[in-house]
Amino acid sequence: MAKKKKNDLWRYWGLIAFIIAITGWLTSDIGPVGITALSALSFLWFLFQAPVPCGALNRGDVEQCRNNGRGVLRGCHIKQHQWQRLKALVLRRRWRQISSELFPNATTALASMGAIIALLSSVIGVFKSLTGKG
């Protein structure tokens, strides 16, 4: 059996922050400021570092790239793929196209849902912090 490297666990730091933030909501131990910070960090991780398939369109727009990508909005190591999804989300205005970009497969769909939940958690945490209800 191969040994796990420290870096293997470190790749998922945003997921760990997300789990701690959700646990903070359930137990009320962390407080709204801590939950907001952890949620914001995990939101950024989902968008730019989560290990997902690239999904950028290859030449001819026939099939999607299957290389490992970094985050919901970034692509793989190929320069043309790196920001193709973000550009497509900004330039396309139809909800169907946006949802097909964010939810093309199960892995990317989970990362997209995690990003949405982390964003909502951050916004609610900021609201609770500002109103003093935390």
Secondary structure, DSSP 8 states (H G I E B T S, - for coil): -----HHHHHTTHHHHHHHHHHHHHHH--S-HHHHHHHHHHHHHHHHHTSEEE---B-GGG-SB--SEEESSS---SSGGGTTHHHHHHHH---HHHHHHHH-SSHHHHHHHHHHHHHHHHHHHHHHHHHHT--
